[in-house]
Amino acid sequence: GEASSSLISSSISIDAEAGAQAIDAINGSGIVLLSIPPSPEFEESLDSFRNDKELQEAFKRSHREPEIVEDFDFKSIGSSYFAQLNYDAGMALGLAACSAEPEYPTGEQLRAALVDVEFQGASGFVTFDNATGTRGVFGVQYSVYNIQAVDPDEEGRVTFRGKRSAVVDFRANEVVDSTAPFLYAGGTTNQPASLPELDEDMNLIPPTMRLLGISLCGILMAMELFCMCWTWQYRGRATVRCAQPVFLFMVSIGAFLISSAIIPMSLQEPYAQPTLNFGCIALPWLLSIGFTTAYAALFSKLWRINTIHKASAEFRRITFRARDALFPFSVLFTCNVIILAAWTSLAPLRWKRTEGQSTDRFGRVDVTYGFCRSEDWQLEGIFLWLLVFVNFVSLVVALYQSYLARDLPAEFNECKHVFHSMASLLEASILGLPILWVSSESPSTSYVVRCLIVSIVCCSIIFPVFIPQFTINESVRREKSKRRRPINLEEIQK
């Protein structure tokens, strides 16, 4: 361009103090320009045309508007690489027109024929890019000019001059002529890195937060394992039999699966892509199946109690087996598995990293975010909302069963604890989801909020169900120990 030519043919100067950054950027840079060597064959043909009067007259007669070239002085035709380029352009159009179909092609038809033209022209080997239709860059030679700063003059201005360093033929992949070494900034010939290493902010969860999250997961899982062991240890006691050990196991297992979801939440780089993808797929499975196992057990328990109480109020005798109580669990579990299986097969979640809005001074994106996302985001949204709908409806129905059991005798006060458990979960969902949405742009904050929501959900499941059991069991143990205490005769005499 004109700016590049000014640096080569003449010089420019910049104030050393005001333009310090511009001087650092320009000094040691390079400019690539066309370098088309003279063509002896083209020069010979052009010289022959200048001296051939008959050929010149034939040219004038063949011109569509001969009056334009009537007084043209053919002696003034100069030889330059522009003339060589113009000659090759005319030849390329002529060859394209001859090969195009039909005889009088349209513009699109001429272009289609032009991209197939190849020949050795006056300026080099002529080819065309199929995508853009422009001339191929590898058919000509290029000169590389090295821009160097001269020491400031008396006025404090730095002058730049361009010096040809080499002539490069990209088609032959070789340096045709090397006239001077290329000097980079600082006066060295050592080629610097194209750009400094990108300082990318991947928004990873800090190791301390991940350690706290995994520790919290370990505490929750240990608590739930303790509840399972306790249920097994005291499964023969009347209070535990009344609470149904199978349901206590299901509640503990469901809470265990929900708390284990913190593990895939903690996965991020530098874990391998297959590991991250597996974590993305495992997360909805753990949360959904865990919720189904825990709250379907609570729902089945309430349903059994309400069914028995209603039959007793009507003076009817019914047989309510454990497998009958597990029917709601089977239905809810099947619905969740079908939705999750369809989601995993049709729109599986994958770990992806997306670019943020921030860029460095070279225009490179330096902020990225990692998250789980499906290729088909519409299907992903459908499956997600189906899961939310199915489980939310089950929670509402379970709360309704708790409401029906509100007037049961004191012997059935366990229903009150189950109601507290479900109400706590509903409250955690209503309050936690908006907070999670607000914090979604900060991976660290979002991770902490998700871990806290999982902890609240697990505690809402375990505490209302097992703490009353622990309390009753301890009261029974103390009562038995009092009965076994030996009688003190002196106390009786007094």
C-alpha positions in Angstrom: 0.0 0.0 0.0 1.0 3.7 0.0 2.1 3.6 3.7 4.3 0.6 3.0 5.9 2.2 -0.1 6.7 5.4 1.9 8.7 3.4 4.3 10.6 1.7 1.5 11.2 4.5 -1.0 11.8 7.3 1.5 11.7 7.5 5.3 9.4 8.6 8.1 10.2 10.1 11.5 8.5 10.0 14.9 9.1 12.1 17.9 11.2 9.9 20.3 9.4 11.0 23.5 5.8 11.2 22.3 5.9 8.1 20.1 8.0 5.7 22.3 5.4 2.9 22.0 5.1 3.3 18.2 8.9 3.3 17.9 9.1 0.0 19.8 6.4 -1.5 17.7 7.9 -0.5 14.3 11.6 -1.0 14.9 12.7 -4.5 13.8 9.4 -5.1 11.9 9.1 -6.2 8.3 7.1 -5.4 5.2 6.3 -7.9 2.4 5.9 -6.5 -1.1 5.6 -8.0 -4.5 8.9 -8.6 -6.2 8.3 -9.5 -9.8 11.5 -9.8 -11.9 11.6 -8.6 -15.5 10.5 -11.1 -18.1 12.7 -11.1 -21.2 10.0 -12.7 -23.3 7.5 -10.0 -22.2 10.1 -7.2 -22.9 10.8 -8.6 -26.3 7.2 -8.9 -27.3 6.4 -5.4 -26.0 9.3 -3.9 -27.9 8.2 -5.7 -31.1 4.7 -4.3 -30.7 6.1 -0.7 -30.2 7.9 -0.9 -33.6 5.2 -2.8 -35.7 3.0 -0.2 -37.3 0.8 -2.9 -39.1 0.1 -4.6 -35.8 -0.7 -1.3 -34.1 -3.2 -0.5 -36.9 -4.8 -3.9 -36.6 -5.1 -3.3 -32.8 -6.9 0.0 -33.4 -9.3 -1.5 -36.0 -10.2 -4.3 -33.6 -11.0 -2.0 -30.8 -14.7 -1.5 -30.0 -14.2 2.3 -29.8 -11.3 3.0 -32.1 -11.5 6.8 -31.6 -10.2 6.3 -28.1 -6.9 4.8 -29.3 -6.7 6.8 -32.6 -4.0 9.2 -31.3 -2.4 6.8 -28.8 1.4 6.9 -28.8 2.5 3.3 -28.6 6.1 4.4 -28.0 5.1 5.7 -24.5 4.2 2.2 -23.3 6.6 1.5 -20.5 7.7 -1.8 -19.0 7.0 -2.4 -15.3 5.7 -5.2 -13.1 2.3 -3.4 -13.3 2.3 -4.0 -17.1 3.2 -7.6 -16.5 0.3 -8.1 -14.1 -2.1 -6.3 -16.4 -0.9 -8.5 -19.3 -1.5 -11.7 -17.2 -4.9 -10.5 -16.1 -5.9 -10.0 -19.7 -4.6 -13.3 -20.8 -6.4 -15.1 -17.9 -9.7 -13.5 -18.9 -9.1 -14.5 -22.5 -8.3 -18.1 -21.6 -11.4 -18.2 -19.3 -13.6 -16.9 -22.0 -12.4 -19.4 -24.5 -13.0 -22.3 -22.2 -16.3 -21.1 -20.8 -19.6 -22.5 -22.0 -21.8 -21.2 -23.7 -20.1 -19.0 -26.3 -21.3 -15.9 -24.6 -21.0 -16.7 -20.9 -22.5 -14.8 -18.0 -20.4 -13.3 -15.2 -20.9 -16.3 -13.0 -20.0 -18.7 -15.8 -16.9 -16.7 -16.6 -15.8 -16.8 -13.0 -16.3 -20.5 -12.8 -14.0 -20.9 -15.8 -11.5 -18.4 -14.5 -10.7 -20.4 -11.3 -9.6 -23.3 -13.4 -7.1 -21.3 -15.5 -3.4 -22.0 -14.9 -0.5 -20.8 -17.0 3.0 -19.4 -16.8 2.6 -15.7 -17.3 4.8 -12.6 -17.5 4.6 -12.0 -13.7 4.9 -15.6 -12.7 2.8 -18.7 -12.5 -0.9 -17.7 -12.6 -3.5 -19.6 -10.6 -6.8 -18.6 -8.9 -8.3 -19.4 -5.5 -11.4 -21.5 -5.9 -13.1 -19.9 -2.8 -12.4 -16.2 -3.4 -11.6 -16.1 -7.1 -8.5 -14.0 -6.5 -5.1 -14.8 -7.8 -3.1 -17.4 -5.9 -0.4 -15.9 -3.6 2.2 -18.6 -4.4 2.7 -17.7 -8.1 4.9 -14.7 -7.6 7.9 -13.6 -5.7 7.9 -11.3 -2.7 10.6 -9.0 -1.2 10.9 -8.8 2.6 12.0 -5.3 3.8 13.5 -4.8 7.2 12.4 -1.6 9.0 15.1 -0.1 11.2 15.2 3.0 13.4 18.0 5.5 13.1 19.3 7.3 16.2 17.3 10.4 17.1 18.4 13.6 15.5 18.9 17.0 17.2 15.2 17.6 17.3 14.6 14.3 19.1 12.9 12.6 16.1 13.6 9.0 15.2 13.8 8.1 11.5 12.8 4.7 10.0 14.3 3.3 6.8 13.4 0.1 5.0 16.1 -2.1 3.6 15.5 -5.2 1.5 16.5 -8.3 3.3 15.5 -11.1 1.0 13.4 -12.2 -2.0 11.2 -15.2 -1.3 9.6 -17.6 -3.7 6.8 -19.3 -1.8 5.9 -21.6 -4.7 9.4 -23.0 -4.8 9.6 -22.7 -1.0 13.0 -21.0 -1.1 14.9 -17.8 -0.6 15.8 -16.5 -4.1 18.1 -13.7 -2.9 19.3 -12.8 0.6 20.9 -9.3 0.5 21.1 -8.6 4.3 20.3 -10.3 7.6 17.0 -9.4 9.1 17.4 -7.5 12.4 14.7 -7.7 15.0 14.0 -5.3 17.8 17.2 -4.8 19.8 19.4 -5.4 16.8 19.5 -9.2 17.1 19.0 -11.7 14.4 17.3 -14.2 16.8 13.7 -14.5 15.8 11.4 -13.7 18.8 8.3 -15.6 19.6 5.4 -14.6 17.4 3.4 -13.5 20.5 4.1 -13.8 24.2 2.5 -16.8 25.9 -1.2 -16.3 26.6 -2.0 -15.7 30.2 -5.4 -17.3 30.2 -7.8 -17.1 33.1 -9.6 -20.4 33.0 -11.8 -19.5 36.0 -10.9 -22.8 37.7 -12.1 -23.6 41.2 -9.3 -22.8 43.7 -7.7 -25.9 45.2 -8.7 -24.8 48.7 -12.4 -24.6 47.7 -12.3 -28.0 46.0 -10.7 -29.5 49.2 -13.4 -28.0 51.3 -16.1 -29.4 48.9 -14.6 -32.9 48.9 -14.2 -32.8 52.7 -17.8 -31.8 53.0 -18.8 -34.6 50.7 -16.7 -37.0 52.9 -18.5 -35.8 56.1 -21.9 -36.2 54.5 -21.2 -39.7 53.1 -19.7 -40.8 56.5 -22.9 -39.6 58.2 -25.1 -41.5 55.9 -23.0 -44.6 56.2 -23.3 -44.3 60.0 -27.1 -44.1 59.6 -27.1 -47.3 57.5 -24.8 -49.1 60.0 -27.0 -47.9 62.9 -30.1 -49.1 61.2 -28.6 -52.5 60.6 -27.3 -52.7 64.2 -30.7 -51.9 65.8 -33.0 -53.4 63.1 -34.5 -55.8 65.7 -35.6 -53.1 68.2 -39.3 -52.2 68.3 -38.8 -48.5 67.5 -36.7 -49.3 64.4 -39.1 -52.0 63.2 -41.9 -49.6 63.6 -40.0 -47.1 61.4 -39.3 -49.9 58.8 -35.6 -50.6 58.4 -36.0 -50.9 54.6 -37.2 -47.3 54.4 -34.4 -46.1 56.6 -31.9 -47.8 54.4 -33.5 -46.2 51.3 -33.4 -42.8 52.9 -29.7 -43.2 53.8 -28.8 -44.6 50.3 -30.7 -41.7 48.6 -28.9 -39.1 50.7 -25.6 -40.9 50.0 -26.1 -40.7 46.2 -27.0 -37.0 46.4 -24.0 -36.1 48.5 -21.7 -38.0 46.2 -22.7 -35.6 43.4 -20.2 -33.2 44.9 -17.4 -35.3 43.4 -18.3 -34.7 39.7 -19.1 -31.1 40.6 -15.4 -30.8 41.6 -14.0 -32.1 38.3 -12.2 -29.6 36.1 -8.9 -29.3 34.1 -6.3 -30.8 34.1 -8.4 -34.0 34.2 -8.7 -35.6 30.8 -11.7 -34.9 28.5 -13.2 -38.4 28.9 -13.1 -38.0 32.7 -14.8 -34.6 32.5 -17.4 -35.9 30.1 -18.1 -38.9 32.5 -18.5 -36.4 35.4 -21.0 -34.4 33.4 -23.1 -37.4 32.6 -22.9 -38.8 36.2 -24.1 -35.6 37.9 -27.8 -35.7 36.9 -27.9 -39.4 37.4 -26.6 -39.1 41.0 -29.0 -36.2 41.9 -32.1 -37.7 40.3 -31.7 -41.3 41.5 -30.6 -40.1 44.9 -33.7 -37.9 45.3 -36.0 -40.6 43.9 -34.6 -43.2 46.4 -34.8 -41.0 49.4 -38.1 -39.2 48.9 -40.0 -42.0 47.3 -39.2 -44.0 50.4 -40.6 -41.1 52.6 -43.7 -40.8 50.3 -44.3 -44.6 50.4 -44.1 -44.5 54.2 -46.6 -41.7 54.4 -48.9 -43.4 51.9 -48.8 -46.6 53.9 -49.6 -44.8 57.2 -52.5 -42.8 55.7 -53.9 -46.0 54.0 -53.8 -48.0 57.2 -55.3 -45.1 59.3 -58.1 -44.6 56.8 -58.9 -48.3 56.8 -58.9 -48.4 60.6 -61.3 -45.4 60.7 -63.7 -47.3 58.5 -63.3 -50.5 60.6 -61.7 -52.4 57.7 -58.9 -54.9 57.9 -56.3 -54.6 55.2 -52.9 -56.2 54.5 -50.3 -53.8 53.5 -47.1 -55.5 52.4 -43.7 -53.9 51.9 -43.8 -54.4 48.2 -47.1 -52.5 48.1 -45.4 -49.6 49.8 -42.6 -49.7 47.2 -45.0 -49.2 44.3 -44.7 -45.3 44.3 -40.9 -45.7 44.4 -41.0 -48.1 41.4 -43.1 -45.6 39.4 -40.9 -42.6 40.2 -37.7 -44.5 39.8 -38.8 -45.8 36.3 -39.8 -42.3 35.1 -36.4 -40.9 36.2 -34.4 -43.7 34.6 -36.3 -43.4 31.3 -35.7 -39.6 31.1 -32.1 -39.9 32.1 -31.4 -42.7 29.7 -33.0 -40.8 26.8 -31.0 -37.7 27.8 -27.7 -39.6 27.9 -28.3 -41.3 24.5 -29.8 -38.4 22.5 -28.2 -35.3 24.0 -25.3 -36.4 26.3 -23.6 -33.7 28.4 -20.0 -32.9 27.5 -17.4 -30.8 29.2 -16.9 -27.6 27.1 -14.9 -24.5 27.5 -16.3 -21.2 26.1 -14.6 -17.9 25.6 -15.4 -14.8 27.7 -15.5 -11.2 26.6 -12.0 -10.1 27.9 -9.0 -9.9 25.6 -5.3 -9.1 26.0 -3.5 -6.3 24.2 -3.0 -8.6 21.2 -6.8 -9.2 20.8 -6.6 -12.8 22.1 -9.4 -14.0 24.4 -7.8 -14.5 27.8 -10.8 -15.5 29.9 -12.6 -18.9 29.4 -15.3 -20.8 31.3 -15.7 -24.6 31.6 -19.2 -26.1 32.0 -21.3 -29.2 31.1 -23.4 -28.7 28.0 -25.0 -30.8 25.3 -24.6 -30.3 21.6 -28.4 -30.1 21.3 -29.2 -27.5 23.9 -32.9 -27.7 23.1 -33.1 -31.4 23.9 -31.0 -30.8 27.0 -33.5 -28.2 28.2 -36.5 -30.5 27.5 -35.0 -33.4 29.5 -33.9 -31.1 32.4 -37.3 -29.6 32.8 -38.9 -33.1 32.6 -36.8 -34.2 35.5 -37.6 -31.1 37.5 -41.3 -31.5 36.8 -41.5 -35.2 37.7 -39.6 -34.8 40.9 -41.2 -31.5 41.9 -44.7 -33.1 41.5 -43.6 -36.1 43.6 -42.4 -33.7 46.3 -45.7 -31.8 46.3 -47.7 -35.1 46.5 -45.5 -36.2 49.4 -46.2 -32.9 51.2 -49.9 -33.5 50.6 -49.6 -36.9 52.2 -47.9 -35.3 55.1 -50.8 -32.8 55.4 -53.3 -35.7 55.4 -51.4 -37.3 58.3 -51.4 -34.1 60.4 -54.2 -35.4 62.8 -52.8 -38.8 63.4 -52.5 -40.0 67.0 -49.2 -39.3 68.8 -48.0 -42.8 68.1 -47.6 -41.7 64.5 -45.7 -38.5 65.2 -43.1 -39.8 62.8 -45.2 -38.2 60.0 -44.5 -34.8 61.4 -40.7 -35.4 61.1 -41.2 -36.6 57.5 -43.2 -33.4 56.8 -40.4 -31.3 58.2 -37.9 -33.1 56.0 -39.9 -32.4 52.8 -40.7 -28.9 53.7 -37.0 -28.2 54.3 -36.1 -29.6 50.9 -38.8 -27.4 49.2 -37.5 -24.3 51.1 -33.9 -25.1 50.1 -34.9 -25.5 46.4 -36.9 -22.2 46.4 -34.1 -20.2 48.0 -31.1 -22.0 46.5 -32.0 -22.0 42.8 -32.2 -18.2 42.5 -28.9 -17.8 44.3 -27.4 -20.5 42.1 -28.6 -18.6 39.0 -27.1 -15.3 40.2 -23.8 -16.9 41.0 -23.5 -18.9 37.7 -21.0 -16.4 36.2 -18.5 -17.0 39.0 -17.5 -20.7 38.9 -16.0 -20.6 42.4 -19.1 -19.0 44.0 -21.3 -21.3 42.0 -19.4 -24.3 43.3 -19.7 -23.2 46.9 -23.4 -22.6 46.5 -24.0 -26.0 44.9 -22.1 -27.8 47.6 -24.1 -25.9 50.3 -27.4 -26.8 48.6 -26.4 -30.5 48.4 -25.5 -30.4 52.1 -28.8 -28.7 53.1 -30.7 -31.3 51.0 -28.9 -34.2 52.6 -29.3 -32.8 56.1 -33.0 -32.2 55.4 -33.4 -35.8 54.5 -31.3 -37.4 57.3 -31.8 -35.2 60.4 -35.7 -35.2 60.6 -35.8 -39.0 60.0 -32.9 -40.3 62.1 -32.5 -37.8 65.0 -35.9 -38.8 66.5 -34.9 -42.4 66.1 -31.7 -41.8 67.9 -33.6 -39.9 70.7 -36.2 -42.6 71.1 -33.6 -45.3 71.1 -31.6 -43.6 73.7 -34.7 -43.0 75.9 -35.6 -46.7 75.7 -32.0 -47.7 76.6 -32.0 -45.4 79.7 -35.4 -46.8 80.7 -34.2 -50.3 80.5 -31.0 -49.5 82.4 -33.2 -48.0 85.2 -35.2 -51.1 85.5 -32.1 -53.2 85.7 -30.6 -51.1 88.5 -30.3 -53.1 91.9 -32.7 -52.2 94.7 -31.1 -50.3 97.6 -32.6 -51.6 100.9 -31.5 -48.6 102.9 -33.4 -46.3 100.6 -36.5 -48.4 101.0 -36.3 -48.4 104.8 -36.0 -44.6 104.9 
